[in-house]
Amino acid sequence: MSKARVVSGMRPTGDLHIGHYYGALKNWIDMQNDYDCYYFVADWHALTTNYQSPENIKASSKSLILDWLSVGIDINKSTVYLQSSNKFIAELYLLLGMVTPVSWLERCPTYKDVLQELNDKDINNYGFLGYPVLMTADVVILDAQYVPVGVDQVPHLELSREIVRRFNYLYSENIFVEPQAKLTSTPKLLGLDGRKMSKSYNNSILLNEDLKNIEPKIKQMITDPKRIRKTDAGDPKVCPVYDYHKLLSTDSEKEYIVDGCTKALIGCIECKLILSKHVIEFLEPIKERRRVFETDIDDIEVFLSSSQTKVNDMSEQLVEKVRKVLKI
């Protein structure tokens, strides 16, 4: 019995951090044994907001894959590939764009939000507006049944489903599978300064972080704002540091921290030192595996050539069906 197919991707916009691991990669790794997994570097997507400075995208693509491999993405279990090395995605993106109303794209929940968030960039371009169409092409070109997403990304996938339904209706053909959301729970992890974890805020711990930086970075983390002195009782439920403890520390340590914090028996520095130890233990083997892959892999396109050929062949077959439906 064949496994259900899953497709997901990441934009190569810089080094990955610990939030990427717990927010997406851990789930990707867990799915490898139960699903037919396809994971891609979304380098065309990176151009939607970085078209003015594309010079780092290629190097970032290699770094992204090294991060994936170092945390446990296994190319013997999952198919890993570059979006830009599959020209059939671009063709399908063009064809799906012909049937997608502009109003659907403009009502996409994150469209205006990202415009505001990145107000220092000029992204009032077709590429950014058409992002959901390209995302749809990424998924349906491989007949993917599932796309792993968080709750906030469900509207994006529903738009993909609407595009698929419209195409199938217009041409009375069920060419495309309607992709379903594979909901994933994302642990709450704020940045070191208490804001959303973001590379642009420089408030994260990278998967390839220099281990010497860990303790100083964690010592600067925001804690319970009402706990000003060690003698003040704290509340771990509102402390970003404790959110990390929930993922990395032992049960006995968590009990010790909750008791010590709420009763003002331990200070924030002791709490942070315990966390620092676990973050270092978590990152050490990841960094070691990355060093090995960096030594072994010179050209990332050569390394992925077998997977890339497989994906391109599958994509060509799907696009041929679409061409026949459209009489071109």
C-alpha positions as semicolon CSV with decimal commas, in nm:
position;residue;x (nm);y (nm);z (nm)
1;M;0,000;0,000;0,000
2;S;0,153;0,332;-0,110
3;K;0,213;0,607;0,139
4;A;0,030;0,937;0,122
5;R;0,241;1,209;-0,038
6;V;0,351;1,522;0,149
7;V;0,511;1,834;-0,005
8;S;0,665;2,125;0,182
9;G;0,935;2,383;0,122
10;M;1,137;2,664;0,278
11;R;1,271;2,987;0,135
12;P;1,653;3,024;0,140
13;T;1,665;3,362;0,308
14;G;1,939;3,299;0,565
15;D;2,056;3,062;0,836
16;L;1,792;2,855;1,014
17;H;1,736;2,894;1,386
18;I;1,603;2,678;1,666
19;G;1,251;2,807;1,598
20;H;1,264;2,659;1,247
21;Y;1,354;2,323;1,397
22;Y;1,067;2,306;1,643
23;G;0,825;2,490;1,415
24;A;0,873;2,276;1,103
25;L;1,180;2,056;1,069
26;K;1,108;1,827;1,363
27;N;0,773;1,750;1,208
28;W;0,934;1,690;0,866
29;I;1,172;1,442;1,024
30;D;0,893;1,259;1,206
31;M;0,690;1,226;0,884
32;Q;0,969;1,059;0,687
33;N;0,879;0,706;0,794
34;D;0,503;0,735;0,747
35;Y;0,467;0,949;0,434
36;D;0,615;0,986;0,088
37;C;0,792;1,315;0,162
38;Y;0,907;1,580;-0,086
39;Y;1,096;1,877;0,057
40;F;1,214;2,160;-0,165
41;V;1,423;2,475;-0,150
42;A;1,184;2,753;-0,252
43;D;1,441;2,975;-0,419
44;W;1,192;3,132;-0,664
45;H;0,976;3,221;-0,366
46;A;1,277;3,394;-0,212
47;L;1,280;3,631;-0,510
48;T;0,931;3,759;-0,428
49;T;1,074;3,971;-0,146
50;N;1,449;3,964;-0,227
51;Y;1,449;4,030;-0,601
52;Q;1,664;4,341;-0,554
53;S;1,945;4,144;-0,388
54;P;1,943;3,788;-0,523
55;E;2,318;3,735;-0,493
56;N;2,293;3,535;-0,168
57;I;2,011;3,300;-0,270
58;K;2,232;3,029;-0,421
59;A;2,467;3,014;-0,121
60;S;2,170;3,023;0,114
61;S;2,012;2,732;-0,075
62;K;2,314;2,514;-0,006
63;S;2,322;2,625;0,358
64;L;1,952;2,545;0,393
65;I;2,002;2,189;0,271
66;L;2,303;2,142;0,498
67;D;2,084;2,249;0,790
68;W;1,815;1,999;0,685
69;L;2,064;1,716;0,659
70;S;2,229;1,802;0,989
71;V;1,903;1,783;1,185
72;G;1,793;1,454;1,031
73;I;1,630;1,498;0,690
74;D;1,741;1,179;0,514
75;I;1,765;1,180;0,133
76;N;1,722;0,803;0,141
77;K;1,377;0,854;0,293
78;S;1,273;1,191;0,151
79;T;1,304;1,350;-0,192
80;V;1,492;1,679;-0,161
81;Y;1,517;1,919;-0,454
82;L;1,556;2,276;-0,578
83;Q;1,244;2,455;-0,698
84;S;1,435;2,653;-0,962
85;S;1,577;2,335;-1,118
86;N;1,227;2,220;-1,209
87;K;1,112;2,442;-1,498
88;F;0,778;2,258;-1,516
89;I;0,677;2,434;-1,193
90;A;0,724;2,768;-1,371
91;E;0,507;2,654;-1,662
92;L;0,231;2,531;-1,434
93;Y;0,252;2,855;-1,234
94;L;0,192;3,046;-1,558
95;L;-0,103;2,827;-1,661
96;L;-0,271;2,833;-1,320
97;G;-0,230;3,211;-1,317
98;M;-0,456;3,229;-1,623
99;V;-0,755;3,104;-1,422
100;T;-0,686;3,271;-1,086
101;P;-0,888;3,589;-1,015
102;V;-0,680;3,881;-0,888
103;S;-0,939;3,941;-0,614
104;W;-0,859;3,599;-0,466
105;L;-0,494;3,694;-0,434
106;E;-0,564;4,036;-0,286
107;R;-0,781;3,889;-0,012
108;C;-0,507;3,646;0,098
109;P;-0,482;3,710;0,477
110;T;-0,107;3,760;0,490
111;Y;-0,077;3,974;0,175
112;K;-0,139;4,310;0,341
113;D;0,024;4,198;0,666
114;V;0,355;4,121;0,494
115;L;0,334;4,443;0,293
116;Q;0,322;4,630;0,623
117;E;0,582;4,412;0,797
118;L;0,831;4,461;0,512
119;N;0,751;4,828;0,453
120;D;1,121;4,897;0,402
121;K;1,109;4,690;0,081
122;D;0,928;4,759;-0,244
123;I;0,729;4,439;-0,287
124;N;0,427;4,578;-0,469
125;N;0,505;4,345;-0,756
126;Y;0,324;4,069;-0,941
127;G;0,559;3,804;-0,805
128;F;0,461;3,879;-0,446
129;L;0,092;3,909;-0,530
130;G;0,105;3,579;-0,720
131;Y;0,291;3,394;-0,444
132;P;-0,010;3,167;-0,366
133;V;-0,033;3,058;-0,730
134;L;0,332;2,952;-0,731
135;M;0,275;2,773;-0,401
136;T;-0,020;2,590;-0,558
137;A;0,195;2,482;-0,851
138;D;0,463;2,352;-0,612
139;V;0,211;2,125;-0,444
140;V;-0,024;2,004;-0,718
141;I;0,250;1,931;-0,970
142;L;0,340;1,627;-0,756
143;D;-0,018;1,519;-0,675
144;A;0,048;1,584;-0,308
145;Q;-0,233;1,482;-0,074
146;Y;-0,101;1,676;0,224
147;V;0,086;1,995;0,306
148;P;0,212;2,032;0,664
149;V;0,103;2,374;0,790
150;G;0,034;2,562;1,109
151;V;-0,313;2,701;1,178
152;D;-0,210;3,045;1,050
153;Q;-0,120;2,898;0,709
154;V;-0,450;2,717;0,648
155;P;-0,598;3,011;0,449
156;H;-0,307;2,988;0,204
157;L;-0,381;2,624;0,142
158;E;-0,753;2,687;0,108
159;L;-0,671;2,934;-0,169
160;S;-0,473;2,658;-0,342
161;R;-0,773;2,431;-0,312
162;E;-0,996;2,700;-0,466
163;I;-0,759;2,737;-0,761
164;V;-0,762;2,359;-0,811
165;R;-1,143;2,344;-0,794
166;R;-1,176;2,629;-1,042
167;F;-0,938;2,465;-1,291
168;N;-1,108;2,126;-1,262
169;Y;-1,452;2,289;-1,302
170;L;-1,359;2,504;-1,602
171;Y;-1,220;2,212;-1,799
172;S;-1,439;1,932;-1,659
173;E;-1,128;1,738;-1,574
174;N;-1,002;1,623;-1,235
175;I;-0,641;1,681;-1,327
176;F;-0,535;1,798;-0,983
177;V;-0,565;1,650;-0,637
178;E;-0,704;1,896;-0,381
179;P;-0,426;1,920;-0,119
180;Q;-0,531;1,884;0,242
181;A;-0,378;2,058;0,541
182;K;-0,166;1,838;0,765
183;L;-0,201;2,048;1,077
184;T;0,106;2,063;1,295
185;S;0,126;2,197;1,645
186;T;0,395;2,463;1,673
187;P;0,550;2,513;2,018
188;K;0,549;2,867;2,147
189;L;0,903;2,998;2,109
190;L;0,962;3,372;2,119
191;G;1,290;3,537;2,029
192;L;1,555;3,620;2,285
193;D;1,411;3,970;2,323
194;G;1,053;3,852;2,374
195;R;0,943;3,944;2,022
196;K;0,862;3,708;1,738
197;M;1,172;3,504;1,654
198;S;1,312;3,647;1,332
199;K;1,644;3,664;1,153
200;S;1,577;4,030;1,080
201;Y;1,550;4,100;1,455
202;N;1,874;3,913;1,528
203;N;1,700;3,756;1,829
204;S;1,744;3,386;1,765
205;I;1,980;3,097;1,828
206;L;2,097;2,954;1,498
207;L;2,123;2,581;1,429
208;N;2,482;2,652;1,329
209;E;2,544;2,891;1,620
210;D;2,895;2,916;1,763
211;L;2,857;2,731;2,093
212;K;3,052;3,004;2,270
213;N;2,764;3,240;2,199
214;I;2,495;3,028;2,363
215;E;2,538;3,122;2,728
216;P;2,583;3,498;2,666
217;K;2,279;3,503;2,438
218;I;2,056;3,316;2,682
219;K;2,170;3,532;2,974
220;Q;2,023;3,830;2,785
221;M;1,683;3,668;2,735
222;I;1,369;3,846;2,849
223;T;1,200;3,678;3,148
224;D;0,885;3,744;3,353
225;P;0,869;4,128;3,339
226;K;0,724;4,143;3,691
227;R;1,019;3,955;3,842
228;I;1,266;4,239;3,892
229;R;1,465;4,097;4,185
230;K;1,556;3,744;4,283
231;T;1,334;3,777;4,591
232;D;1,029;3,844;4,368
233;A;0,812;3,543;4,291
234;G;0,793;3,470;3,920
235;D;0,546;3,306;3,683
236;P;0,697;3,055;3,438
237;K;0,379;3,066;3,228
238;V;0,464;3,417;3,109
239;C;0,840;3,361;3,082
240;P;0,986;3,297;2,732
241;V;1,280;3,114;2,889
242;Y;1,051;2,850;3,036
243;D;0,899;2,784;2,692
244;Y;1,246;2,662;2,591
245;H;1,274;2,455;2,909
246;K;0,951;2,277;2,818
247;L;1,118;2,149;2,501
248;L;1,472;2,083;2,622
249;S;1,488;2,021;2,997
250;T;1,409;1,707;3,196
251;D;1,086;1,669;3,393
252;S;1,271;1,695;3,722
253;E;1,448;2,012;3,608
254;K;1,119;2,165;3,502
255;E;0,967;2,087;3,840
256;Y;1,271;2,240;4,011
257;I;1,248;2,555;3,798
258;V;0,873;2,603;3,846
259;D;0,901;2,554;4,222
260;G;1,212;2,772;4,251
261;C;1,070;3,051;4,035
262;T;0,722;3,070;4,187
263;K;0,866;3,063;4,540
264;A;1,162;3,292;4,462
265;L;1,407;3,018;4,563
266;I;1,623;3,045;4,250
267;G;1,717;3,340;4,032
268;C;1,678;3,385;3,658
269;I;2,053;3,337;3,602
270;E;2,045;2,984;3,746
271;C;1,741;2,907;3,535
272;K;1,918;3,033;3,224
273;L;2,235;2,839;3,295
274;I;2,036;2,515;3,305
275;L;1,882;2,606;2,970
276;S;2,221;2,699;2,821
277;K;2,354;2,354;2,903
278;H;2,066;2,185;2,720
279;V;2,082;2,412;2,416
280;I;2,453;2,331;2,379
281;E;2,378;1,958;2,414
282;F;2,107;1,991;2,149
283;L;2,323;2,182;1,900
284;E;2,655;1,995;1,938
285;P;2,559;1,684;1,734
286;I;2,379;1,899;1,475
287;K;2,690;2,110;1,423
288;E;2,910;1,800;1,403
289;R;2,689;1,640;1,135
290;R;2,690;1,967;0,945
291;R;3,072;1,974;0,945
292;V;3,073;1,627;0,791
293;F;2,822;1,723;0,520
294;E;3,011;2,045;0,443
295;T;3,324;1,835;0,384
296;D;3,148;1,569;0,177
297;I;2,923;1,789;-0,037
298;D;3,085;2,028;-0,281
299;D;2,821;2,095;-0,545
300;I;2,470;2,078;-0,402
301;E;2,309;2,036;-0,745
302;V;2,526;1,731;-0,814
303;F;2,442;1,594;-0,469
304;L;2,068;1,628;-0,541
305;S;2,079;1,524;-0,907
306;S;1,903;1,190;-0,859
307;S;1,620;1,342;-0,654
308;Q;1,594;1,633;-0,896
309;T;1,559;1,404;-1,198
310;K;1,288;1,206;-1,022
311;V;1,087;1,520;-0,939
312;N;1,132;1,674;-1,284
313;D;1,011;1,356;-1,456
314;M;0,702;1,340;-1,234
315;S;0,633;1,709;-1,297
316;E;0,666;1,677;-1,673
317;Q;0,403;1,402;-1,677
318;L;0,156;1,623;-1,489
319;V;0,221;1,927;-1,708
320;E;0,168;1,716;-2,022
321;K;-0,182;1,635;-1,893
322;V;-0,250;2,004;-1,835
323;R;-0,131;2,094;-2,186
324;K;-0,371;1,842;-2,336
325;V;-0,662;1,980;-2,137
326;L;-0,576;2,332;-2,252
327;K;-0,527;2,218;-2,614
328;I;-0,172;2,356;-2,631
